[in-house]
Amino acid sequence: MGDFMNENDKKIQLYENQKQMLDMFLKNGAISKAQYDKSLGGLKEKMGIKED
């Protein structure tokens, strides 16, 4: 198998990492729910991520 990640796997991993950061910001009050929703929506759109 190897330690390779295909491009889709890399995209999904990057998305998950970015979403975790947004989750942390929201939890800690660094951003509002509206900012979170806007940022997450933009992230999904730019990365071509469909709803979970």
CORDA-V190937 format. One record per helix or strand of 2 or more residues. SS is the DSSP state (H for helix, E for strand). FROM is the first residue (numbers start at 1). TO is the last residue. Records with the same first field share a line. If there is no record, write none. Layout:
SS=FROM-TO  FROM-TO
This chain:
H=7-27  33-47
